[in-house]
Amino acid sequence: MTQNVLFVASEMTPFIKTGGLGDVVGALPKSLIHQDVRIKAIIPLYSAIDYQKFGLFKVMDGNCVEMGNCHEFFSVHQSNYIPGVETYFIEFNKYFDRNGVYDDKWNHVAFQDNAYRYAFFCRAALQVAKDLRFRPDVIHVHDWQTALIPYYVKHDRDLFFSCTKTLLTIHNLPYQGRFSADVVPYAKVDWADFHAGAFEDYGCINFLKGGLRFADKLNTVSPNYAREILTPEFGAGLDFLLRERQNDLYGILNGIDTQLWNPANDLIIPAQYSANDFRAGKQKNKEALVKEMHLNSVSEPIFGMAVRLAEQKGIGMLSQCIEPVLNTMQCQFVIMGQGDQWAQNYFESLPKKYPGRIAVKIGFEAEMEHLIDAGSDFSLVPSLYEPCGLKQMVSQTYGALPIARATGGLEDTVDNYNEYYGVGTGFKFRDISPSALYNTIGWANATYFDRPEHIHQMRRLAMKQNYSWTKSSNDYQKLYQQMSGGYECKKYQ
């Protein structure tokens, strides 16, 4: 039986993206439509979304949603840009016509009314489903921005959603949506639910905490991270609640969009190649990367990094060991990203000190990310924690072997190098220390020069890994089926 699933998220590739959340929400529905699942998706209409490129058109106007102390009127637009996935955009300029998604993109200061923005979005998304007469079996919500929806479905007891279950996916647990309790009346959260077992968090409201309490099922984006977040070390203050709900918690590994990320048919890169024939193509892309980024050599290994420059991604460790690496090893670095100002300033200063040895691009360019993966020998993923991570999967697909800390999804997706057999798909370390990262880079660098046949074999193994969404979407479809198994209520619809 076909299931109706409503995706509600704050971002969705290709329309708008700030990180991995957008990639997942964009890729998973495309795979689910092959699993007998009917999908509709709802996101905000941010001003940065290209209306013409994605073929948006207005489908409803004057829609009204009741907030706790007022009514808000909005419009709804639609795009069929993703085949088989009807995507709807909530236009409400008061909250979404801004220079940024969650913060001002120029100074990276979070918008002060984010609590109001996403409380409105949650209630408006449910109203859109009703206005479309789309009665979902499951509403699949993502992170704190949409975590109020499970609460509304349970608390409001709207007959339209009487047979609807909710699934909350945790993409990054430390980001919880913690705000002043002043938003409680507007958000239409009952003060009776503002307590330590639900929304209250040291006098503030915690959107994600409430979502974890009221969602029917919970999941996160790798099996290992699902285990880690039950502990105080990784639970970000919510491990007690997650342990209470561990029977409802699942770990389903993310996939990658293999149409977008496939070196065999990637027209963005200068030369295409596959797992069965990659030597010449990989070398041509390395030559192009060296030329583009003004590096010195095509014979020395290149360590690439294209991530958000945030502490989570291990940039603190990297900043403390990258110069010792450059001073003692024959290798080169290409780093692209934006984020913490100190990190931008520090890494941007290095090319002058080590000309031809390191190239740094502050900002993000999608085409350059493809070239970095295709042209690099290794990919730096030294995260302090990583719920899943897509970078190590993409890098392996392009034959760039990850240098990864063994945590979360990195542990699930990177097989550590075995020197005796010459197999593995990357080089892993466990300690959160600059010396551990330094030694692992050195291990990979020495292997590149001393055991090139092992690098060749590892590269082939990495590129043969299947990180498509096929298995993961099948796991989600089974979970949806389990959640909405009570089909007896269908007869009343």
Backbone torsions as a table, in degrees:
resi	resn	phi	psi	omega
1	MET	NA	130.9	179.5
2	THR	-65.1	134.4	178.2
3	GLN	-102.4	142.3	172.7
4	ASN	-94.4	120.4	179.5
5	VAL	-125.4	128.3	177.4
6	LEU	-104.2	118.7	173.7
7	PHE	-91.3	129.0	174.2
8	VAL	-128.4	122.3	-175.9
9	ALA	-151.0	162.6	-178.2
10	SER	-86.4	-12.0	177.2
11	GLU	-155.4	159.3	-175.4
12	MET	-162.4	119.0	174.3
13	THR	-70.4	138.1	10.2
14	PRO	-94.5	3.1	-171.1
15	PHE	-71.2	-47.3	-178.9
16	ILE	-156.3	137.7	-176.4
17	LYS	-150.7	135.4	169.4
18	THR	-119.0	-13.7	-178.4
19	GLY	-172.1	-158.7	-175.7
20	GLY	-63.7	-28.1	177.8
21	LEU	-55.1	-47.2	-179.7
22	GLY	-61.5	-39.0	178.9
23	ASP	-62.6	-44.6	-178.2
24	VAL	-65.4	-47.2	-177.3
25	VAL	-66.6	-26.7	176.8
26	GLY	-79.6	-33.6	-173.0
27	ALA	-91.1	-40.0	-174.9
28	LEU	-60.0	-46.5	179.4
29	PRO	-59.2	-35.1	179.9
30	LYS	-62.7	-32.0	178.8
31	SER	-82.7	-33.3	-177.4
32	LEU	-67.0	-29.0	-177.7
33	ILE	-65.2	-15.0	175.3
34	HIS	-90.8	0.9	-179.2
35	GLN	-109.8	27.1	-179.9
36	ASP	61.2	43.5	177.8
37	VAL	-124.5	129.9	176.6
38	ARG	-96.5	122.6	-171.3
39	ILE	-114.3	136.5	160.7
40	LYS	-127.2	144.7	-178.1
41	ALA	-126.7	146.3	179.8
42	ILE	-132.0	128.2	174.9
43	ILE	-137.2	165.2	175.1
44	PRO	-70.2	152.7	173.5
45	LEU	-92.1	86.7	177.0
46	TYR	-74.0	153.2	-178.6
47	SER	-65.8	-21.8	-179.3
48	ALA	-77.0	-11.1	-179.6
49	ILE	-73.7	129.7	-176.8
50	ASP	-79.2	101.8	-173.9
51	TYR	-61.8	-42.3	-176.8
52	GLN	-74.9	-46.1	-177.0
53	LYS	-57.0	-40.9	-174.7
54	PHE	-97.8	7.1	172.6
55	GLY	63.7	41.5	178.9
56	LEU	-72.7	146.9	174.0
57	PHE	-146.4	144.7	-176.2
58	LYS	-75.1	133.0	179.7
59	VAL	-115.6	-22.1	179.0
60	MET	-148.2	148.9	179.3
61	ASP	-139.6	150.5	177.9
62	GLY	73.8	20.0	175.1
63	ASN	-64.4	147.5	-175.8
64	CYS	-131.1	135.4	175.6
65	VAL	-126.9	140.0	179.8
66	GLU	-89.6	115.2	170.9
67	MET	-90.5	-177.9	-173.8
68	GLY	-67.2	-29.0	-175.7
69	ASN	-134.7	16.5	178.5
70	CYS	-168.9	174.0	171.7
71	HIS	-113.3	138.8	178.5
72	GLU	-116.9	135.9	-179.0
73	PHE	-109.6	137.7	-174.6
74	PHE	-148.4	172.4	177.6
75	SER	-119.2	163.4	-178.2
76	VAL	-129.3	132.0	177.1
77	HIS	-118.1	161.3	-177.1
78	GLN	-133.1	150.7	171.5
79	SER	-138.2	140.1	173.9
80	ASN	-110.3	27.4	-175.8
81	TYR	-61.7	-37.7	176.3
82	ILE	-90.1	110.9	-176.0
83	PRO	-56.3	128.4	177.3
84	GLY	84.9	-4.5	-178.7
85	VAL	-124.2	103.7	176.6
86	GLU	-73.4	120.4	-177.8
87	THR	-112.6	130.1	-177.8
88	TYR	-115.6	144.9	-175.4
89	PHE	-124.4	126.5	179.8
90	ILE	-89.6	115.7	178.8
91	GLU	-93.1	115.6	176.7
92	PHE	-149.2	90.5	-169.9
93	ASN	-60.1	-29.0	178.9
94	LYS	-54.4	-33.5	-176.2
95	TYR	-111.8	-25.4	-169.2
96	PHE	-118.7	-7.1	177.0
97	ASP	-89.3	77.6	-173.1
98	ARG	-140.8	166.9	-179.9
99	ASN	-88.6	65.9	-178.5
100	GLY	148.0	170.6	-179.4
101	VAL	-97.4	-66.4	178.6
102	TYR	-102.7	-18.8	-179.0
103	ASP	-148.0	168.2	175.8
104	ASP	-68.3	120.1	-171.8
105	LYS	-68.6	-12.8	-179.7
106	TRP	-85.4	-40.6	-178.4
107	ASN	-116.0	1.1	175.1
108	HIS	57.1	33.2	174.6
109	VAL	-97.5	125.1	-176.9
110	ALA	-59.3	141.7	175.6
111	PHE	-62.6	133.3	-174.4
112	GLN	-69.0	-19.2	-177.9
113	ASP	-107.2	26.5	-179.3
114	ASN	-57.9	-34.7	178.2
115	ALA	-60.6	-43.0	-179.6
116	TYR	-70.6	-39.7	-178.4
117	ARG	-59.1	-48.6	-173.2
118	TYR	-87.7	-20.4	169.0
119	ALA	-64.9	-45.5	175.6
120	PHE	-59.1	-46.6	-176.9
121	PHE	-59.5	-41.1	179.6
122	CYS	-61.2	-47.0	-179.0
123	ARG	-70.4	-37.6	180.0
124	ALA	-66.0	-37.4	179.7
125	ALA	-62.3	-41.1	177.0
126	LEU	-64.9	-37.9	178.1
127	GLN	-65.4	-37.8	178.2
128	VAL	-62.3	-42.8	178.2
129	ALA	-58.2	-41.6	178.8
130	LYS	-67.7	-42.5	-179.2
131	ASP	-65.6	-29.5	177.0
132	LEU	-83.9	-8.4	-174.5
133	ARG	58.3	36.5	177.5
134	PHE	-102.5	102.8	-176.8
135	ARG	-94.0	104.9	-174.6
136	PRO	-80.1	143.0	168.3
137	ASP	-72.5	-37.8	-179.7
138	VAL	-136.6	134.4	167.5
139	ILE	-104.1	119.8	-177.5
140	HIS	-102.4	111.0	-177.0
141	VAL	-112.0	162.3	-168.2
142	HIS	-137.7	119.7	174.1
143	ASP	61.4	-174.8	-170.4
144	TRP	-65.3	-27.6	-174.2
145	GLN	-62.6	-25.4	-179.9
146	THR	-121.5	13.9	-174.2
147	ALA	-73.4	-11.1	176.1
148	LEU	-75.7	-19.5	-175.0
149	ILE	-60.1	-46.3	177.3
150	PRO	-56.5	-36.9	177.7
151	TYR	-64.8	-47.4	-179.0
152	TYR	-60.8	-41.4	-179.1
153	VAL	-61.8	-41.4	-179.6
154	LYS	-77.2	-43.1	-171.8
155	HIS	-75.9	-41.5	-174.4
156	ASP	-74.5	-25.7	179.0
157	ARG	53.6	41.5	176.7
158	ASP	-69.6	127.3	-177.9
159	LEU	-60.1	-27.0	179.6
160	PHE	-60.6	-33.0	-178.0
161	PHE	-106.5	22.8	-174.8
162	SER	-63.5	-26.5	179.8
163	CYS	-107.0	12.0	-175.5
164	THR	-92.7	133.6	173.4
165	LYS	-106.9	160.2	-178.2
166	THR	-124.3	138.5	175.4
167	LEU	-120.5	125.2	177.9
168	LEU	-108.2	119.6	176.2
169	THR	-96.6	127.7	177.6
170	ILE	-94.3	110.9	177.6
171	HIS	-91.0	-30.4	-178.1
172	ASN	-158.6	96.3	-169.3
173	LEU	-58.8	-39.3	-178.2
174	PRO	-62.2	-20.5	177.3
175	TYR	-89.7	102.4	-166.5
176	GLN	-115.5	-8.7	-178.1
177	GLY	69.7	62.5	-178.0
178	ARG	-103.0	120.3	-171.7
179	PHE	-137.7	168.7	174.2
180	SER	-59.9	144.1	179.5
181	ALA	-67.8	-4.6	178.3
182	ASP	-59.1	-24.2	-176.5
183	VAL	-79.7	-12.2	-173.7
184	VAL	-54.0	-48.2	179.8
185	PRO	-62.7	-44.7	-179.9
186	TYR	-63.0	-41.7	-178.0
187	ALA	-70.6	-8.4	-179.5
188	LYS	59.7	43.9	171.3
189	VAL	-97.6	128.2	-178.9
190	ASP	-67.5	132.6	179.2
191	TRP	-59.8	-24.2	177.9
192	ALA	-66.2	-20.0	178.2
193	ASP	-98.6	4.0	177.8
194	PHE	-92.4	77.9	179.7
195	HIS	-144.8	171.1	-171.2
196	ALA	-64.4	-20.1	179.1
197	GLY	-86.0	-5.3	-178.4
198	ALA	-133.2	-98.9	-171.3
199	PHE	-91.7	-24.6	-171.1
200	GLU	-74.5	136.5	-177.9
201	ASP	-143.4	91.8	-177.8
202	TYR	51.2	48.7	176.2
203	GLY	86.0	-9.4	178.3
204	CYS	-104.2	169.2	172.1
205	ILE	-96.9	135.6	-179.6
206	ASN	-118.3	105.1	-175.7
207	PHE	-59.6	-46.4	-176.1
208	LEU	-66.6	-39.5	179.3
209	LYS	-58.3	-44.1	177.0
210	GLY	-63.5	-39.8	178.8
211	GLY	-63.1	-39.9	178.6
212	LEU	-64.8	-31.0	179.2
213	ARG	-74.7	-39.7	-168.4
214	PHE	-102.7	-16.1	179.0
215	ALA	-66.3	146.7	179.3
216	ASP	-69.2	-41.6	177.4
217	LYS	-135.3	155.4	179.3
218	LEU	-126.4	147.2	169.1
219	ASN	-149.0	159.2	171.3
220	THR	-128.0	179.4	-157.6
221	VAL	-101.0	17.8	168.1
222	SER	-164.1	149.4	179.4
223	PRO	-60.7	-40.6	-177.6
224	ASN	-67.1	-39.4	178.9
225	TYR	-66.7	-33.2	177.1
226	ALA	-61.6	-33.6	176.1
227	ARG	-77.1	-40.0	-176.3
228	GLU	-63.0	-39.9	-173.5
229	ILE	-73.4	-3.7	173.2
230	LEU	-81.8	-4.8	-177.2
231	THR	-106.6	153.0	177.2
232	PRO	-58.7	-31.5	-177.6
233	GLU	-62.1	-38.7	-176.0
234	PHE	-115.0	-2.4	-173.2
235	GLY	-80.6	-5.7	175.1
236	ALA	50.9	38.2	177.8
237	GLY	82.8	-3.7	-179.0
238	LEU	-115.1	11.7	-178.3
239	ASP	-61.8	-33.3	179.1
240	PHE	-61.8	-41.8	-179.5
241	LEU	-71.3	-38.6	179.0
242	LEU	-67.6	-35.6	175.8
243	ARG	-65.5	-37.7	176.3
244	GLU	-60.5	-33.1	-173.8
245	ARG	-108.7	19.6	-173.2
246	GLN	-64.4	-23.9	176.3
247	ASN	-70.8	-16.5	177.6
248	ASP	-104.8	8.3	-174.9
249	LEU	-105.6	130.1	-178.3
250	TYR	-124.6	152.8	173.7
251	GLY	-117.6	110.2	-179.6
252	ILE	-118.9	118.0	-175.5
253	LEU	-65.6	134.7	173.6
254	ASN	-64.3	160.7	169.7
255	GLY	-117.9	-174.5	174.0
256	ILE	-123.5	159.2	178.4
257	ASP	-78.6	102.8	-174.9
258	THR	-78.2	-5.5	169.7
259	GLN	-79.6	-38.4	179.5
260	LEU	-78.6	-39.8	-174.3
261	TRP	-111.9	86.9	179.0
262	ASN	-153.5	106.5	-175.0
263	PRO	-64.1	-17.3	-179.2
264	ALA	-73.1	-26.9	179.7
265	ASN	-132.0	22.4	179.7
266	ASP	-82.3	106.3	-178.0
267	LEU	-82.8	-4.4	177.5
268	ILE	-74.4	-35.6	-177.1
269	ILE	-85.4	155.3	-175.6
270	PRO	-64.1	-34.0	-176.6
271	ALA	-137.0	133.1	179.4
272	GLN	-89.4	153.2	-179.5
273	TYR	-159.8	165.5	-178.1
274	SER	-135.2	174.3	-179.0
275	ALA	-62.7	-27.9	-178.2
276	ASN	-86.4	-14.4	-178.0
277	ASP	-155.4	86.0	-172.2
278	PHE	-122.7	-11.1	-173.2
279	ARG	-58.6	-53.9	-175.1
280	ALA	-67.6	-44.5	-178.5
281	GLY	-64.7	-42.5	178.8
282	LYS	-62.3	-40.6	-179.5
283	GLN	-66.1	-41.2	178.6
284	LYS	-62.7	-39.9	178.5
285	ASN	-69.5	-33.7	176.3
286	LYS	-65.6	-42.3	177.4
287	GLU	-60.9	-40.3	179.2
288	ALA	-66.4	-39.2	179.2
289	LEU	-67.0	-42.8	177.8
290	VAL	-59.1	-43.9	-179.7
291	LYS	-67.5	-45.3	-176.8
292	GLU	-63.5	-39.6	-173.8
293	MET	-101.1	7.8	174.7
294	HIS	58.4	45.6	174.7
295	LEU	-88.3	170.4	-172.7
296	ASN	-85.6	-38.2	-162.6
297	SER	-140.3	144.0	172.2
298	VAL	-96.7	-4.1	-179.4
299	SER	-96.6	-22.6	176.5
300	GLU	-84.2	149.2	-180.0
301	PRO	-67.7	148.4	176.8
302	ILE	-112.7	127.2	174.0
303	PHE	-100.7	114.0	-178.1
304	GLY	-100.7	151.5	177.3
305	MET	-149.9	119.9	177.8
306	ALA	-133.0	88.1	-175.1
307	VAL	-145.5	171.4	171.5
308	ARG	-68.8	130.6	-178.0
309	LEU	-82.8	77.7	-179.2
310	ALA	-130.0	157.0	-176.1
311	GLU	-57.0	-36.6	179.0
312	GLN	-53.2	-35.2	-174.0
313	LYS	-81.7	6.2	176.6
314	GLY	81.3	18.1	-177.3
315	ILE	-69.8	-23.6	175.6
316	GLY	-64.6	-47.5	176.4
317	MET	-60.1	-44.9	-177.8
318	LEU	-62.8	-40.2	-178.3
319	SER	-63.6	-26.5	-178.1
320	GLN	-88.4	-13.2	-178.1
321	CYS	-121.4	-9.9	-173.8
322	ILE	-66.7	-37.9	179.0
323	GLU	-70.5	-42.0	171.7
324	PRO	-56.9	-37.2	176.6
325	VAL	-63.0	-48.5	-178.5
326	LEU	-64.2	-29.0	-178.9
327	ASN	-81.5	-16.8	-172.6
328	THR	-124.3	-9.9	-174.6
329	MET	-128.1	153.8	173.4
330	GLN	-89.4	98.1	-179.9
331	CYS	-164.9	171.9	-178.2
332	GLN	-136.8	157.1	-178.6
333	PHE	-128.6	142.6	168.2
334	VAL	-126.7	120.3	-177.7
335	ILE	-123.8	127.4	175.4
336	MET	-130.5	133.6	177.1
337	GLY	166.3	175.7	174.6
338	GLN	-146.9	160.9	-178.3
339	GLY	159.1	-122.8	-176.2
340	ASP	-59.6	132.9	-173.8
341	GLN	-61.7	-40.4	-179.5
342	TRP	-61.1	-37.6	-178.7
343	ALA	-69.6	-42.4	177.1
344	GLN	-58.8	-47.0	-178.4
345	ASN	-63.0	-43.6	-176.1
346	TYR	-66.9	-53.7	-175.4
347	PHE	-66.6	-32.7	179.3
348	GLU	-67.2	-21.1	-179.6
349	SER	-82.6	-16.0	-171.7
350	LEU	-71.8	-37.5	-178.8
351	PRO	-57.5	-32.9	178.1
352	LYS	-68.8	-32.6	-178.4
353	LYS	-81.0	-31.0	-178.7
354	TYR	-129.4	66.4	-176.7
355	PRO	-60.5	134.5	179.5
356	GLY	78.5	-5.8	-178.6
357	ARG	-104.3	-27.2	-179.3
358	ILE	-144.1	137.0	176.3
359	ALA	-122.5	137.7	-176.9
360	VAL	-131.7	130.8	176.6
361	LYS	-124.1	113.3	178.3
362	ILE	-84.5	125.9	-174.3
363	GLY	120.4	-170.0	-179.4
364	PHE	-141.1	128.2	175.7
365	GLU	-128.5	120.4	-175.6
366	ALA	-59.2	-42.4	-178.6
367	GLU	-65.7	-37.7	178.9
368	MET	-67.0	-33.3	177.6
369	GLU	-61.1	-40.2	177.1
370	HIS	-61.4	-44.9	-178.0
371	LEU	-67.2	-37.5	178.9
372	ILE	-62.2	-44.7	179.0
373	ASP	-66.4	-40.0	-177.3
374	ALA	-73.3	-31.2	-174.8
375	GLY	-97.1	-14.6	-177.6
376	SER	-85.5	152.5	173.5
377	ASP	-87.8	-33.6	-178.5
378	PHE	-134.4	155.5	180.0
379	SER	-124.2	124.2	-177.8
380	LEU	-84.6	119.1	177.7
381	VAL	-136.8	64.8	-173.6
382	PRO	-90.6	47.3	-171.0
383	SER	-63.9	143.6	172.9
384	LEU	-68.3	-40.4	170.5
385	TYR	-147.6	154.3	-176.4
386	GLU	-152.5	100.5	-179.0
387	PRO	-48.9	-46.9	173.1
388	CYS	-140.0	-65.5	-175.5
389	GLY	87.2	127.7	175.2
390	LEU	-102.4	-26.0	-174.3
391	LYS	-58.0	-44.0	-177.7
392	GLN	-67.1	-29.4	177.5
393	MET	-72.0	-46.4	178.5
394	VAL	-61.7	-45.4	-178.2
395	SER	-59.7	-44.5	178.5
396	GLN	-61.8	-40.7	179.2
397	THR	-58.3	-32.0	-179.4
398	TYR	-96.9	5.7	176.7
399	GLY	79.0	18.1	173.7
400	ALA	-99.1	110.9	-171.5
401	LEU	-75.8	127.5	-176.4
402	PRO	-69.4	141.9	165.4
403	ILE	-104.7	100.8	-163.8
404	ALA	-129.8	145.0	170.5
405	ARG	-81.6	139.6	-174.9
406	ALA	-79.4	80.4	179.6
407	THR	-144.9	151.4	174.8
408	GLY	49.0	-135.0	-178.0
409	GLY	-68.9	-18.5	176.1
410	LEU	-66.1	-38.5	177.0
411	GLU	-64.9	-36.7	-178.0
412	ASP	-72.8	-26.5	-167.1
413	THR	-116.1	-6.4	179.4
414	VAL	-118.0	121.4	175.9
415	ASP	-90.9	123.2	-174.9
416	ASN	-68.3	143.8	-179.6
417	TYR	-59.0	130.6	173.6
418	ASN	-108.5	108.1	-174.0
419	GLU	-65.0	-31.1	-176.6
420	TYR	-68.2	-45.0	-177.8
421	TYR	-95.7	-12.9	179.4
422	GLY	71.5	32.7	-178.4
423	VAL	-123.2	171.4	-176.7
424	GLY	128.9	170.7	178.2
425	THR	-123.1	6.6	178.9
426	GLY	179.3	-172.8	-177.4
427	PHE	-125.1	122.0	-173.5
428	LYS	-117.8	154.5	173.9
429	PHE	-142.0	162.3	-176.0
430	ARG	-113.4	-40.0	-174.7
431	ASP	-66.9	140.1	173.1
432	ILE	-87.8	85.6	-178.5
433	SER	-156.1	145.5	176.8
434	PRO	-58.3	-34.9	-178.5
435	SER	-67.3	-35.9	178.3
436	ALA	-65.3	-41.3	178.2
437	LEU	-68.4	-42.5	177.6
438	TYR	-56.9	-47.3	-177.7
439	ASN	-66.1	-34.9	-178.7
440	THR	-73.0	-39.2	173.7
441	ILE	-60.9	-42.3	178.4
442	GLY	-63.4	-38.0	177.7
443	TRP	-61.5	-47.3	179.4
444	ALA	-65.6	-41.8	-178.0
445	ASN	-63.4	-42.9	179.2
446	ALA	-66.0	-38.0	178.7
447	THR	-63.4	-38.2	179.3
448	TYR	-58.2	-43.7	-177.0
449	PHE	-85.1	-38.5	-171.1
450	ASP	-90.9	-28.7	-176.8
451	ARG	-134.4	61.6	-176.3
452	PRO	-59.8	-29.0	178.7
453	GLU	-66.5	-29.9	176.2
454	HIS	-69.9	-41.9	177.3
455	ILE	-59.5	-43.0	179.7
456	HIS	-61.0	-44.7	-178.9
457	GLN	-67.7	-41.1	178.5
458	MET	-63.9	-40.5	-179.3
459	ARG	-60.7	-43.8	179.5
460	ARG	-63.8	-43.3	178.8
461	LEU	-61.3	-43.2	-179.2
462	ALA	-62.2	-43.8	-176.8
463	MET	-70.9	-20.2	179.2
464	LYS	-86.9	-6.2	178.0
465	GLN	-64.2	142.6	179.5
466	ASN	-101.4	101.0	178.4
467	TYR	-109.4	26.1	177.7
468	SER	-70.6	169.8	179.9
469	TRP	-82.4	0.3	-172.1
470	THR	-58.3	-53.9	-179.4
471	LYS	-66.8	-43.4	-177.6
472	SER	-63.4	-42.1	179.8
473	SER	-66.1	-33.1	175.4
474	ASN	-64.8	-39.8	176.9
475	ASP	-64.5	-40.7	177.5
476	TYR	-64.7	-41.8	-179.4
477	GLN	-61.7	-40.2	177.5
478	LYS	-64.6	-38.4	178.3
479	LEU	-66.8	-44.5	175.1
480	TYR	-56.4	-44.1	-178.8
481	GLN	-61.6	-43.1	178.5
482	GLN	-62.9	-41.8	-178.0
483	MET	-67.1	-40.6	-174.6
484	SER	-103.6	31.9	-176.8
485	GLY	-66.3	-19.8	-178.2
486	GLY	-80.7	74.5	-175.6
487	TYR	-75.8	-2.0	-178.5
488	GLU	-62.5	-25.5	-179.0
489	CYS	-78.3	-10.3	-179.4
490	LYS	-59.8	-35.2	-174.5
491	LYS	-64.0	-18.0	-179.6
492	TYR	-88.5	-3.3	-176.0
493	GLN	-88.3	NA	NA
